Amino acid sequence: MKVMEGIRVIEVAEWTFVPAAATVLADWGADVIKVEHPGRGDSIRGLVSSGLIPGVQGANFFVEQQFRNKRSVGIDISTDSGRQLLYRLVETADVFLTSMLPDARARFGITGEDIRRVNPRCIYARGSGYGPKGPDAHRGGYDGLSFWMRGGVADVMTTPGEPFVMQRAAFGDFTGGMFIAGGIAGALFHRERTGEARSVDVSLLGEACWMLSADMVASMTYGFELPKGRMLGAPNPMVATYLCADQKHLQLMMLQADKFWPILIAALERSELASDERFATPEKRRENAAMLQAEFTRHFATQPRDHWRDRLNATDCIWGPVQSPLEVAVDPQVEANRYVVPYEHPQFGPLRVTSSPVQFAEEPVEVRRVAPEVGADTEEILLELGCDWEQIGGWKEAGVIS
């Protein structure tokens, strides 16, 4: 369902954090026009080919994931002519979305004041490393630093004494992009009700504070920090990871231990544990949690995961398989809800990307347009603005557009 149909978004942003927000809006039906440098395009286009993943050929996975459902216009906004073309686009826009730092925004004439002067009804949305205020507001940041390291996520995910765990590629960016998209939706709703166009700010550091709410609020409330890293020897063996006979893992997640105790031991065909003196009462199970976890560890190791899947799924036990990304891609629940979206690429053939997570009326996201090359839609978009072929040819010759 194209709930954003009729909304035009101008994206002047690079890498993943802010462009991911535009991807979400495009998935929801917005007309997203991505403004790129006419020569090099978005820097993310060269990241894979520059050696991030040795030996890969064919489609650029970052580009296919982030640029789908968008149109690309190549404009050099450092030139006066290019900037005037950008302003003409802004006149038609509902949202202006940027990742540029304050000094660059001022240099290119795309501050909030600049954009509002051109179009007072345009929502001005910014994504940054550290927020619009404070001593580091002018500093650049990436999710691996601003979100993961400085934001405290690496600290809580790493077992004390071990090297810091590093995040996966664009891990904080995609989550943060969803936050920006939600903020833009809220600003559009406010404009609809009041006529007022508000700015939207989301930072990677602020995202980390929200994602670590439990850790931060607990530590501020009680004066000490929650355990970090691997949770070995948890007080509830029914919230733990177990290795099965086929070397695959499963995760139990039954927080209400007393409620699920009889259900689990019946599913495992270990009803004798109910009369075992060590585990006969909730208090004794908590006291002897390590022994109970060892008992479960030995038992799960006797059968492959599919065996336990059938046993556990026949009950109300809360559990799940521990999966790799390739396994997640073919998970029956992922396929049923189309969280992975297949499409046909005219150059690379059948491809799949992941869906943005929000669905409306249970309708899955579609790839309506494959990721465009740099400036692939420049002529089409400029013609929509009323430019003629003579003007377009002159700008191309001058290197203003691609």
Secondary structure by P-SEA (a helix, b strand, c coil): ccccccbbbbbcccccaaaaaaaaaaaaccbbbbbcccccccccccccccccccccccccaaaaaccccbbbbbbccccaaaaaaaaaaaaaccbbbbcccaaaaaaacccaaaaaaacccbbbbbbccccccccccccccccccccccccccccccccccccccccccaaaaaaaaaaaaaaaaaaaaaaaaccbbbbbbbbaaaaaaaaaaaaaaaaaaccccccccccccccccccccccccccbbbbbbccccccaaaaaaaaacccccccccccccaaaaaaaaaaaaaaaaaaaacccaaaaaaaaaaccccccccccaaaaaacaaaaaaccbbbbbbccccbbbbbccccccccbbbbccccccccccaaaaaaaaacccaaaaaaaaaacccc
